[in-house]
Amino acid sequence: MDIKQKIEKANEEAARRLIQGEPMLVDIAPAGEVIPEMQGRMITHSGPPIEWPRMCGAQKGAIIGQVLYEGWAKTVDEAKAMLEKGAIRLEPNHHHQTVGPMAGTISPSAPVWVVENKAFGNRAFCRQVEGRQQFGDYSEEALQGLRLWRDVWAPALRKGLLKMGGLNLKPIITQALQMGDELHNRHRASSSLFANVMAVTMLEADVPKAEMLPTLKYVTNHNLIFLGLAMACGKAIADPAMGIEYSTVVTAMCRNGTEFGIRVSGLGDEWFTAASPLVDGLYLPGYSASDAGFDMGDSAITETVGWGAFTIGGAPGILSLVGGTPEEALAYSREMKKITTAVHPTYRMPALGFVGTSIGIDIRKVVQTGIAPIIDTAIAHKNPGYPIIGAGLVRAPLDCFKQALIAFSRKYNVG
């Protein structure tokens, strides 16, 4: 076969693996017990690798919050001193089969969603989703949300989950897409479907009333609770597509508020990075574009597997959060077909004639067309100490894909 045939065959295999993914929620457990190599005083974060001095304000704030939550420091100043001395190990989530929203910070005692891809046997993990600490807020109110997740909500949900022997998430994802979710920033349907299942199973597991009632209030009023599950699903689905020789399919997109990074199947674990862009969005009262930090989070794993802004044409309800018109949303979803290798036979969008979601971002097509993947996302403040300030749309930097294509050409001697 010539090089083009090898690439096409490799990309067909990558698409096959993405399509065959069967995500199942199998546990909700402390990160230190399940995430590979999470030991001692260690915090994982979103995006490609980055050192403490280069981190953006929101990511620094979130890490400070995690240090306080773990009790490794009693004050903000003590936490900063520890981090400046390198007393806390900081590593990317993606290096540990893990993803996290916005700053993405995860520490050992924080319970995480554990999703297993039954088709390939690999697991992935994601932290809880909330609107304060993950955006860089280290206030007492923000930390109390982490404690309630650790001490009440996650344990109650875990009892129900283990009672039922795990939860197949593919049917929820399939149904939610047909109910107007895009599985990145709009999760009203998926979160409701998940809450319905868990309410029944917690009753069946005889979860004590003192734990079950607050947990029911939490899950039934949390419109984004399924985001953490969707992200873990995306990571579990994408990882088996890594390491396919000659494949030009993207296996990860993420950002840390300083840099945007991608990984490519045929190039293994190597990161290709560019400056993280600003988000074009809408702001909560009291905030404006002058307050915004640069794009941040591992949540673009949803777009990596064909959800999020790739399906925004079927989720017009999200436009009140991120801006734009229904016509523009439909155009975005159609445009993403131009840079992908396949459509999913199960995940379909009614608004686009029940066509399958576009999967398998091809770095060649991105560079050839000049069309960068679109992502819908939340916005964090440029300084530490703030909760969510807005949401909007952003394009992945083309330079990441150009760098990757050059590296691919060198590795495989493409003329």
VOSE-601968 format. One record per residue (C-alpha): y, x, z; residue number from 1; residue in one letter. Coordinates in nm, 4 decimals, padded with zeros to 6 digits, m for minus. Example, Ala and Ser with C-alpha at 12.3 -4.5 7.8 and 13.67 -1.06 7.14 Angstrom:
REM residues 2
NODE,m00.4500,01.2300,00.7800,1,A
NODE,m00.1060,01.3670,00.7140,2,S
//
This chain:
REM residues 415
NODE,00.0000,00.0000,00.0000,1,M
NODE,00.3565,00.1124,m00.0591,2,D
NODE,00.6057,00.1188,00.2270,3,I
NODE,00.7415,m00.2281,00.1501,4,K
NODE,00.3931,m00.3792,00.1609,5,Q
NODE,00.3224,m00.2018,00.4900,6,K
NODE,00.6421,m00.3412,00.6415,7,I
NODE,00.5696,m00.6938,00.5215,8,E
NODE,00.2148,m00.6831,00.6572,9,K
NODE,00.3390,m00.5463,00.9917,10,A
NODE,00.6048,m00.8150,01.0155,11,N
NODE,00.3492,m01.0842,00.9405,12,E
NODE,00.1474,m00.9529,01.2338,13,E
NODE,00.4555,m00.9520,01.4592,14,A
NODE,00.5320,m01.3116,01.3608,15,A
NODE,00.1688,m01.4092,01.4233,16,R
NODE,00.1864,m01.2716,01.7752,17,R
NODE,00.5160,m01.4491,01.8447,18,L
NODE,00.3728,m01.7773,01.7163,19,I
NODE,00.0492,m01.7474,01.9140,20,Q
NODE,00.2226,m01.6999,02.2492,21,G
NODE,00.0917,m01.9382,02.5189,22,E
NODE,00.3192,m01.9086,02.8244,23,P
NODE,00.1903,m02.0397,03.1568,24,M
NODE,00.3637,m02.0310,03.4937,25,L
NODE,00.1029,m01.8816,03.7273,26,V
NODE,00.2994,m01.7885,04.0397,27,D
NODE,00.6360,m01.7662,04.2157,28,I
NODE,00.6193,m01.4512,04.4263,29,A
NODE,00.8365,m01.1771,04.5820,30,P
NODE,00.9334,m00.9242,04.3164,31,A
NODE,00.7998,m00.6323,04.5175,32,G
NODE,00.4528,m00.7867,04.5126,33,E
NODE,00.4266,m00.8551,04.1387,34,V
NODE,00.6731,m00.6516,03.9299,35,I
NODE,00.5133,m00.3224,03.8215,36,P
NODE,00.6470,m00.0134,04.0010,37,E
NODE,00.9049,m00.2002,04.2082,38,M
NODE,00.8886,00.0027,04.5261,39,Q
NODE,01.1188,00.0892,04.8154,40,G
NODE,01.4933,00.0544,04.7758,41,R
NODE,01.5024,m00.0443,04.4121,42,M
NODE,01.7063,m00.3001,04.2173,43,I
NODE,01.6467,m00.3888,03.8533,44,T
NODE,01.9293,m00.5063,03.6301,45,H
NODE,01.9970,m00.6591,03.2902,46,S
NODE,02.0585,m00.4715,02.9692,47,G
NODE,01.9671,m00.1244,02.8451,48,P
NODE,01.9680,00.1725,03.0885,49,P
NODE,02.2990,00.2459,03.2598,50,I
NODE,02.4139,00.4503,03.5583,51,E
NODE,02.6128,00.3042,03.8487,52,W
NODE,02.9501,00.4650,03.7536,53,P
NODE,02.9386,00.3099,03.4040,54,R
NODE,02.8412,m00.0419,03.5135,55,M
NODE,03.0866,m00.3268,03.4583,56,C
NODE,03.2567,m00.5009,03.7491,57,G
NODE,03.0292,m00.8056,03.7537,58,A
NODE,02.7091,m00.6011,03.7491,59,Q
NODE,02.8386,m00.3783,04.0275,60,K
NODE,02.9281,m00.6868,04.2308,61,G
NODE,02.5830,m00.8375,04.1815,62,A
NODE,02.4103,m00.5155,04.2853,63,I
NODE,02.6293,m00.4923,04.5962,64,I
NODE,02.5253,m00.8493,04.6741,65,G
NODE,02.1572,m00.7612,04.6347,66,Q
NODE,02.1938,m00.4640,04.8716,67,V
NODE,02.3544,m00.6915,05.1332,68,L
NODE,02.0893,m00.9597,05.0776,69,Y
NODE,01.8098,m00.7085,05.1421,70,E
NODE,01.9834,m00.5894,05.4592,71,G
NODE,02.0020,m00.2298,05.3388,72,W
NODE,02.3733,m00.2329,05.4245,73,A
NODE,02.5806,m00.4489,05.6578,74,K
NODE,02.9135,m00.4291,05.4782,75,T
NODE,03.0398,m00.4039,05.1213,76,V
NODE,03.1748,m00.0549,05.1892,77,D
NODE,02.8359,00.0590,05.3222,78,E
NODE,02.6661,m00.0839,05.0135,79,A
NODE,02.9088,00.0921,04.7799,80,K
NODE,02.8576,00.4220,04.9634,81,A
NODE,02.4794,00.3935,04.9269,82,M
NODE,02.5082,00.3183,04.5565,83,L
NODE,02.7549,00.5995,04.4926,84,E
NODE,02.5163,00.8450,04.6652,85,K
NODE,02.2232,00.7233,04.4570,86,G
NODE,02.0371,00.5910,04.7602,87,A
NODE,01.9334,00.2797,04.5649,88,I
NODE,01.7113,00.3160,04.2580,89,R
NODE,01.8561,00.1221,03.9613,90,L
NODE,01.6455,00.0493,03.6518,91,E
NODE,01.6532,m00.1979,03.3605,92,P
NODE,01.4497,m00.5165,03.3946,93,N
NODE,01.2994,m00.4630,03.0497,94,H
NODE,01.1325,m00.1419,03.1711,95,H
NODE,00.9292,m00.3523,03.4135,96,H
NODE,00.8158,m00.6501,03.1977,97,Q
NODE,01.1103,m00.8388,03.3466,98,T
NODE,01.4308,m01.0170,03.2495,99,V
NODE,01.7245,m01.1491,03.4493,100,G
NODE,02.0271,m01.3699,03.3697,101,P
NODE,02.3770,m01.2186,03.3539,102,M
NODE,02.3800,m00.9118,03.5880,103,A
NODE,02.0065,m00.9742,03.6147,104,G
NODE,01.9697,m00.8103,03.9549,105,T
NODE,01.6300,m00.8314,04.1261,106,I
NODE,01.5289,m00.6683,04.4566,107,S
NODE,01.1878,m00.6531,04.6291,108,P
NODE,01.2062,m00.9613,04.8523,109,S
NODE,01.3533,m01.1906,04.5841,110,A
NODE,01.0921,m01.4397,04.4530,111,P
NODE,01.0481,m01.4346,04.0759,112,V
NODE,00.8859,m01.6655,03.8225,113,W
NODE,00.5553,m01.5136,03.7051,114,V
NODE,00.4649,m01.6211,03.3504,115,V
NODE,00.1415,m01.5166,03.1830,116,E
NODE,00.0933,m01.5221,02.8066,117,N
NODE,m00.2600,m01.6620,02.7953,118,K
NODE,m00.3046,m01.5600,02.4315,119,A
NODE,m00.2648,m01.1893,02.5092,120,F
NODE,m00.3057,m01.1581,02.8866,121,G
NODE,00.0323,m00.9975,02.9582,122,N
NODE,00.2768,m01.1125,03.2258,123,R
NODE,00.6558,m01.1299,03.2496,124,A
NODE,00.8963,m01.2044,03.5315,125,F
NODE,01.2434,m01.3513,03.5863,126,C
NODE,01.4622,m01.4147,03.8892,127,R
NODE,01.6184,m01.7450,03.9923,128,Q
NODE,01.9204,m01.8743,03.7997,129,V
NODE,02.2371,m01.9598,03.9914,130,E
NODE,02.6103,m01.9492,03.9303,131,G
NODE,02.7390,m01.7014,04.1841,132,R
NODE,02.5588,m01.3801,04.2813,133,Q
NODE,02.4160,m01.3146,03.9337,134,Q
NODE,02.7767,m01.3169,03.8065,135,F
NODE,02.8932,m01.0570,04.0592,136,G
NODE,02.9853,m01.2721,04.3604,137,D
NODE,02.8724,m01.1105,04.6879,138,Y
NODE,03.0288,m01.3643,04.9250,139,S
NODE,02.8302,m01.5144,05.2133,140,E
NODE,02.7993,m01.8407,05.0196,141,E
NODE,02.6509,m01.6564,04.7213,142,A
NODE,02.4016,m01.4676,04.9387,143,L
NODE,02.2993,m01.7857,05.1192,144,Q
NODE,02.1776,m01.9218,04.7842,145,G
NODE,01.9450,m01.6224,04.7525,146,L
NODE,01.8137,m01.6722,05.1060,147,R
NODE,01.7422,m02.0413,05.0510,148,L
NODE,01.5517,m01.9548,04.7336,149,W
NODE,01.3489,m01.6946,04.9257,150,R
NODE,01.2869,m01.8940,05.2435,151,D
NODE,01.2675,m02.2596,05.1350,152,V
NODE,01.2770,m02.3492,04.7655,153,W
NODE,01.0491,m02.0846,04.6125,154,A
NODE,00.7762,m02.1130,04.8818,155,P
NODE,00.7663,m02.4936,04.8487,156,A
NODE,00.7447,m02.4761,04.4699,157,L
NODE,00.4781,m02.2071,04.4971,158,R
NODE,00.2564,m02.4262,04.7144,159,K
NODE,00.2709,m02.7024,04.4558,160,G
NODE,00.2147,m02.4635,04.1658,161,L
NODE,m00.0892,m02.2999,04.3229,162,L
NODE,m00.2297,m02.6426,04.4083,163,K
NODE,m00.2256,m02.7377,04.0401,164,M
NODE,m00.3591,m02.3998,03.9278,165,G
NODE,m00.0616,m02.3070,03.7115,166,G
NODE,00.1617,m02.4932,03.4681,167,L
NODE,00.1411,m02.4761,03.0875,168,N
NODE,00.5029,m02.4361,02.9741,169,L
NODE,00.4568,m02.4686,02.5984,170,K
NODE,00.4487,m02.8529,02.6035,171,P
NODE,00.7690,m02.8607,02.8094,172,I
NODE,00.9437,m02.6251,02.5664,173,I
NODE,00.8249,m02.8236,02.2662,174,T
NODE,00.9411,m03.1548,02.4119,175,Q
NODE,01.2712,m03.0171,02.5404,176,A
NODE,01.3682,m02.8902,02.1949,177,L
NODE,01.3147,m03.2414,02.0617,178,Q
NODE,01.5265,m03.3823,02.3460,179,M
NODE,01.8364,m03.1769,02.2691,180,G
NODE,01.7856,m02.8524,02.4637,181,D
NODE,01.8337,m02.5142,02.3003,182,E
NODE,01.6663,m02.3295,02.5907,183,L
NODE,01.9438,m02.0853,02.6727,184,H
NODE,02.2420,m02.2664,02.8212,185,N
NODE,02.1315,m02.6278,02.7821,186,R
NODE,01.8260,m02.7107,02.9917,187,H
NODE,01.8840,m03.0694,03.0959,188,R
NODE,01.5611,m03.1907,02.9389,189,A
NODE,01.3397,m02.8945,03.0274,190,S
NODE,01.4689,m02.8812,03.3856,191,S
NODE,01.4082,m03.2541,03.4283,192,S
NODE,01.0572,m03.2301,03.2848,193,L
NODE,00.9797,m02.9386,03.5141,194,F
NODE,01.1219,m03.1149,03.8205,195,A
NODE,00.9105,m03.4244,03.7483,196,N
NODE,00.5909,m03.2191,03.7429,197,V
NODE,00.6757,m03.0202,04.0548,198,M
NODE,00.7752,m03.3259,04.2585,199,A
NODE,00.4283,m03.4737,04.2162,200,V
NODE,00.2391,m03.1509,04.2747,201,T
NODE,00.4345,m03.0661,04.5920,202,M
NODE,00.3336,m03.4057,04.7285,203,L
NODE,m00.0272,m03.3374,04.6359,204,E
NODE,m00.0069,m02.9993,04.8089,205,A
NODE,00.1173,m03.1641,05.1307,206,D
NODE,00.4302,m02.9498,05.1450,207,V
NODE,00.5985,m03.0309,05.4793,208,P
NODE,00.8848,m03.2788,05.4536,209,K
NODE,01.1316,m03.0280,05.6004,210,A
NODE,01.0635,m02.7978,05.3032,211,E
NODE,00.9946,m03.0522,05.0314,212,M
NODE,01.3089,m03.2660,05.0616,213,L
NODE,01.5591,m02.9807,05.0236,214,P
NODE,01.3466,m02.8360,04.7431,215,T
NODE,01.3394,m03.1709,04.5625,216,L
NODE,01.7175,m03.1944,04.5941,217,K
NODE,01.7420,m02.8431,04.4566,218,Y
NODE,01.5185,m02.8857,04.1512,219,V
NODE,01.6397,m03.2356,04.0600,220,T
NODE,02.0064,m03.1299,04.0690,221,N
NODE,01.9705,m02.7893,03.9014,222,H
NODE,02.0257,m02.8409,03.5288,223,N
NODE,01.9546,m02.4748,03.4559,224,L
NODE,01.6478,m02.4170,03.6719,225,I
NODE,01.4297,m02.3902,03.3623,226,F
NODE,01.6403,m02.1064,03.2195,227,L
NODE,01.4606,m01.8512,03.4374,228,G
NODE,01.1292,m01.9929,03.3180,229,L
NODE,01.2387,m01.9885,02.9533,230,A
NODE,01.3500,m01.6268,02.9867,231,M
NODE,01.0190,m01.5235,03.1410,232,A
NODE,00.8429,m01.7129,02.8603,233,C
NODE,01.0519,m01.5324,02.6003,234,G
NODE,00.9687,m01.1927,02.7476,235,K
NODE,00.5977,m01.2780,02.7755,236,A
NODE,00.5959,m01.3968,02.4127,237,I
NODE,00.7946,m01.1013,02.2747,238,A
NODE,00.6146,m00.8122,02.4467,239,D
NODE,00.2849,m00.8408,02.2515,240,P
NODE,00.4879,m00.7914,01.9329,241,A
NODE,00.5989,m00.4459,02.0478,242,M
NODE,00.4529,m00.1279,01.9038,243,G
NODE,00.3348,m00.2537,01.5647,244,I
NODE,00.3570,00.0365,01.3206,245,E
NODE,00.5953,m00.0298,01.0310,246,Y
NODE,00.7324,m00.3535,01.1806,247,S
NODE,01.1089,m00.4063,01.1572,248,T
NODE,01.1041,m00.7094,01.3909,249,V
NODE,01.3316,m00.7064,01.6974,250,V
NODE,01.1427,m00.7367,02.0274,251,T
NODE,01.4370,m00.7370,02.2704,252,A
NODE,01.8112,m00.8018,02.2741,253,M
NODE,02.0038,m00.7550,02.5982,254,C
NODE,02.3378,m00.6449,02.7404,255,R
NODE,02.4709,m00.5057,03.0655,256,N
NODE,02.8423,m00.5799,03.0295,257,G
NODE,02.9012,m00.2283,02.8957,258,T
NODE,02.6468,m00.1931,02.6154,259,E
NODE,02.4415,m00.4233,02.3959,260,F
NODE,02.0919,m00.2954,02.3198,261,G
NODE,01.7967,m00.3844,02.0973,262,I
NODE,01.4375,m00.2718,02.0651,263,R
NODE,01.2339,m00.2853,01.7429,264,V
NODE,00.8570,m00.3303,01.7199,265,S
NODE,00.7832,m00.0290,01.5000,266,G
NODE,01.0120,00.1944,01.7075,267,L
NODE,00.8487,00.1283,02.0447,268,G
NODE,01.0531,00.1593,02.3630,269,D
NODE,01.3612,00.3237,02.2088,270,E
NODE,01.6969,00.1519,02.2674,271,W
NODE,01.9668,00.1207,02.0032,272,F
NODE,02.3007,00.0441,02.1618,273,T
NODE,02.6634,m00.0354,02.0850,274,A
NODE,02.9590,m00.1499,02.2890,275,A
NODE,02.9032,m00.4957,02.4366,276,S
NODE,03.1320,m00.7513,02.2669,277,P
NODE,03.3676,m01.0068,02.4174,278,L
NODE,03.2543,m01.3695,02.4139,279,V
NODE,03.4517,m01.6315,02.2224,280,D
NODE,03.4394,m01.9206,02.4645,281,G
NODE,03.5785,m02.1890,02.6893,282,L
NODE,03.6938,m02.1152,03.0431,283,Y
NODE,03.6692,m02.2965,03.3734,284,L
NODE,04.0006,m02.4052,03.5307,285,P
NODE,04.1948,m02.1118,03.6676,286,G
NODE,04.0450,m01.8550,03.4303,287,Y
NODE,04.1306,m01.7272,03.0822,288,S
NODE,04.0208,m01.4668,02.8299,289,A
NODE,04.2244,m01.2039,03.0164,290,S
NODE,03.9804,m01.2384,03.3105,291,D
NODE,03.6629,m01.2005,03.1056,292,A
NODE,03.4192,m00.9133,03.1165,293,G
NODE,03.2137,m00.8106,02.8170,294,F
NODE,02.8893,m00.9862,02.7224,295,D
NODE,02.6119,m00.9453,02.9783,296,M
NODE,02.2529,m01.0466,03.0542,297,G
NODE,01.8894,m01.0377,02.9436,298,D
NODE,01.9047,m01.4064,02.8487,299,S
NODE,01.9291,m01.3163,02.4784,300,A
NODE,01.5500,m01.2861,02.5010,301,I
NODE,01.5657,m01.6590,02.4212,302,T
NODE,01.7338,m01.5903,02.0860,303,E
NODE,01.4892,m01.3023,02.0317,304,T
NODE,01.2051,m01.5566,02.0182,305,V
NODE,01.4014,m01.8145,01.8181,306,G
NODE,01.5637,m02.0325,02.0847,307,W
NODE,01.9184,m02.0394,02.2217,308,G
NODE,02.1890,m02.0300,01.9576,309,A
NODE,01.9200,m02.0081,01.6885,310,F
NODE,01.8445,m02.3745,01.7660,311,T
NODE,02.1984,m02.4801,01.8557,312,I
NODE,02.2104,m02.7138,01.5552,313,G
NODE,01.9621,m02.9350,01.7402,314,G
NODE,02.1541,m02.9229,02.0691,315,A
NODE,02.5055,m03.0587,02.0039,316,P
NODE,02.5469,m03.1437,02.3725,317,G
NODE,02.5981,m02.7755,02.4503,318,I
NODE,02.9155,m02.7587,02.2428,319,L
NODE,03.1199,m02.9040,02.5281,320,S
NODE,03.0281,m02.5863,02.7200,321,L
NODE,03.0474,m02.3148,02.4536,322,V
NODE,03.2847,m02.4678,02.1979,323,G
NODE,03.2493,m02.5385,01.8268,324,G
NODE,03.1597,m02.8428,01.6171,325,T
NODE,02.8259,m03.0037,01.5266,326,P
NODE,02.8726,m02.8888,01.1675,327,E
NODE,02.9220,m02.5287,01.2808,328,E
NODE,02.6163,m02.5528,01.5061,329,A
NODE,02.3989,m02.6704,01.2175,330,L
NODE,02.5346,m02.3878,01.0032,331,A
NODE,02.4447,m02.1291,01.2681,332,Y
NODE,02.0839,m02.2495,01.2856,333,S
NODE,02.0510,m02.2468,00.9060,334,R
NODE,02.2111,m01.9019,00.8877,335,E
NODE,01.9571,m01.7503,01.1269,336,M
NODE,01.6795,m01.8317,00.8770,337,K
NODE,01.8334,m01.5660,00.6508,338,K
NODE,01.7616,m01.2840,00.8962,339,I
NODE,01.4175,m01.3858,01.0280,340,T
NODE,01.0632,m01.3566,00.8979,341,T
NODE,00.8990,m01.6915,00.9803,342,A
NODE,00.9361,m02.0383,01.1286,343,V
NODE,00.7434,m02.1591,01.4309,344,H
NODE,00.4904,m02.4361,01.3545,345,P
NODE,00.5186,m02.5967,01.6999,346,T
NODE,00.8779,m02.5500,01.8168,347,Y
NODE,01.0732,m02.7855,01.5901,348,R
NODE,01.4285,m02.9198,01.5604,349,M
NODE,01.4679,m03.2920,01.4759,350,P
NODE,01.8317,m03.2513,01.3706,351,A
NODE,01.7247,m03.0103,01.0958,352,L
NODE,01.4472,m03.2318,00.9582,353,G
NODE,01.1920,m03.1105,01.2147,354,F
NODE,01.1921,m02.7612,01.0675,355,V
NODE,01.0424,m02.4956,01.2939,356,G
NODE,01.2619,m02.2559,01.4869,357,T
NODE,01.3404,m01.9264,01.3104,358,S
NODE,01.1521,m01.6306,01.4588,359,I
NODE,01.1157,m01.2589,01.3979,360,G
NODE,01.4630,m01.1053,01.3583,361,I
NODE,01.4311,m00.8411,01.0843,362,D
NODE,01.6688,m00.5445,01.1157,363,I
NODE,01.6561,m00.4961,00.7369,364,R
NODE,01.7797,m00.8484,00.6710,365,K
NODE,02.0529,m00.8184,00.9338,366,V
NODE,02.1884,m00.5019,00.7743,367,V
NODE,02.1446,m00.6244,00.4157,368,Q
NODE,02.3191,m00.9576,00.4735,369,T
NODE,02.5696,m00.8462,00.7350,370,G
NODE,02.4664,m01.1517,00.9387,371,I
NODE,02.4315,m01.0623,01.3058,372,A
NODE,02.2223,m01.2766,01.5419,373,P
NODE,02.4306,m01.5370,01.7229,374,I
NODE,02.3947,m01.5912,02.0977,375,I
NODE,02.5295,m01.8614,02.3264,376,D
NODE,02.6072,m01.7270,02.6689,377,T
NODE,02.7939,m01.7597,02.9957,378,A
NODE,03.0961,m01.5447,03.0820,379,I
NODE,03.1401,m01.3291,03.3917,380,A
NODE,03.4637,m01.1931,03.5343,381,H
NODE,03.5628,m00.8358,03.4522,382,K
NODE,03.5930,m00.7608,03.8244,383,N
NODE,03.3302,m00.7906,04.1000,384,P
NODE,03.3347,m01.0753,04.3475,385,G
NODE,03.3599,m01.3787,04.1168,386,Y
NODE,03.1198,m01.6596,04.0150,387,P
NODE,03.0824,m01.7913,03.6580,388,I
NODE,03.4158,m01.8299,03.4743,389,I
NODE,03.3137,m01.9785,03.1371,390,G
NODE,03.0728,m01.9849,02.8424,391,A
NODE,03.0804,m01.9353,02.4669,392,G
NODE,02.9303,m01.7757,02.1576,393,L
NODE,02.8953,m01.4110,02.0605,394,V
NODE,02.7431,m01.2042,01.7798,395,R
NODE,02.5187,m00.9063,01.8414,396,A
NODE,02.6889,m00.5816,01.7262,397,P
NODE,02.5775,m00.4868,01.3755,398,L
NODE,02.5842,m00.1194,01.4699,399,D
NODE,02.2686,m00.1620,01.6840,400,C
NODE,02.0754,m00.2783,01.3777,401,F
NODE,02.2192,m00.0077,01.1540,402,K
NODE,02.1165,00.2623,01.4023,403,Q
NODE,01.7687,00.1126,01.4284,404,A
NODE,01.7276,00.0982,01.0509,405,L
NODE,01.8303,00.4639,01.0171,406,I
NODE,01.5792,00.5612,01.2875,407,A
NODE,01.3118,00.3514,01.1166,408,F
NODE,01.3797,00.5226,00.7826,409,S
NODE,01.3452,00.8632,00.9439,410,R
NODE,01.0241,00.7811,01.1301,411,K
NODE,00.8476,00.6243,00.8317,412,Y
NODE,01.0031,00.8424,00.5589,413,N
NODE,01.1668,00.5496,00.3825,414,V
NODE,01.3690,00.6750,00.0864,415,G
//
